Amino acid sequence: MARVTVAEVQGWLDGAKITITTLDTELIANLETETLSRLASVYDVSGWTDDTNTPKLIRTIISKYYSSWLIDRFYSENQDGGSDYAKRLCDNADMVMTGIIEGQITVTDGSGDPIPPDTSRSATFYPTDASSAQLPTFDDPSLGGPYFSLGRTF
């Protein structure tokens, strides 16, 4: 089942020019896969399986991508380089995706509460505070507090 509805997609389309009654299953599946794959670096997306449990902001992004592709598909023979509106939709969806991934835009659930990012997916760096609390060893002399030494080989 798609994560977006026909009505959500139609909201980004000019009803006088393009009216849809169903979603192209192959196109929507591909766009959802691409979108969720990018967001998987920050969020656990495994629970976002349909339009009832996928956050509204994510559904909006997918709807913009889908609408953009539809517009370009319908008008590809009429314009060189595609539709400016379709490009604007795609660029806006990309901007929101980047904001989510970089932590500048918060994804909320149905009640408006923020969904916390999956911190187990974030990068960790060494040394950490925990490694600084340990005593240096022969195998790992970098453990312990900060210090500077000369004349030691790497």
N, C-alpha and C positions, 0 to 999 in steps of 0.2 A: 504494500500500500504506500502511496506517495506521502511525503511529509508536508506537502502543500495541497491546497484545494484549488479547484478551478476558479472560484471567486477571488482567492488571493492573487492569482496570476492575472485574472481579468481586470483587477483593480489597477494594474500598471499599463494596461492596453487601452487604446482609444476604441471604445465600443462601436463607434460608427465605422471604423475601418477594419478592425479585427475582433471577432467574437468567437470564443472557443466554448465547446461543451464538454470536451474530455482533454486529458493530458496525454501527450505522446509518451508512452511508457518507457521507451528506450532513451529518449532525450532527458526526461526527468530523472531517470535512474542514473545516467551518466553525470548530470549536473549535481545531484545529491551526493554521489560518491566523491566527486572532486571537492565539493564544499566541505563535507564532513571529514575528508582526509586532511585538509588544511587545518581544520579546527581540532583534530585529534591530537595535535602537538600541545594543546592547551587544556582541552576538556575531554572528559570521558563521554564520548558521543554514542556509546553502545545502547543507551536507553532511549535515544531519539529515533524511534522506529516509524512513527506516523504523525499525522497532523494534530493528534491530541496530546502527545507528550514531547514534541519538539518545540523549543522556545520560540516565541513570536518573532524575535529578532532574526533567528536563523531561518524561519519560514519566509520572512521578508527578503532576506538575501537570496534564497533559492528562487523565490518568485521573480525577483529582479533579473537574475541570470536567465531564467526560463523565458521571460517576456522579451528580453534582449535578443535571445536566439530566435524566437518566433518572428519578431519584427524584421530582423536581418534576413531570415529565410523568406518571408513573404515579399519583401521589397528588394531582394538582392539583384534582380534583373533591371530594376528601375534606377538604381543609383550606383555610382562608383564609390567604393570604400564603405558602403553600408550607411545605415541611418544614424544621424547625429543623436537622436533620442535614444536609440538602442545603445549607442556607445556611452551616453551619459548614464543610463541605467547600469550598465556593466561596470563602469568606472566607480559609480557610487557603491555598488555591492562590493567591489574590490577594496574601496576605502574603508568600509565598515568591517570587512574581514580582517584587514591589516590592523585596524584599531582594536579589535577583539584579541587578536593574537599578541599584540604588543601590550595589552593590558590597559589601553586607554578607553575602551568601551566595555561596559559591564553587560553581561547577558543575565536576564532575569527570568524567573519561572512565571507560571500563570498568575500567581498572586502578587507579583512585583518584587519578590525577594531576590537578591543577587544569587546567582549560581556560582559558587567558588570554583576557581580553576583547579584542575587536578595537579597538585604540586608535585606528585611523584613523577610527573613527566617533565619537570623543569630541570635545567642543567645544574649540576653541582660542581663546585670547584675545590681544589685542594691547594693550600691547607684550609681547613675549616676550624671553627672554634673548638670543636671536639678534638681535633688533631693537635691543636696548640696546647691543650690541657695535659697531653700525654708526655711522658719523658722520652727524650731522644734515645734511639737504639743504634747499634752498629749498622744494622741493615737499613734503617731509615733515620738518618741524623737530622732530617728536616722537621721531625716532631718536636714539640715543645714551643716555647715562646719565641718571639722574633729575636734574632741576633745576627751579627755580621762577623764573618771570619775571613782571614786571608791565608793564602798558602795551601789551601786544600784542593786536591784534584777532584774533578767532577766525576 
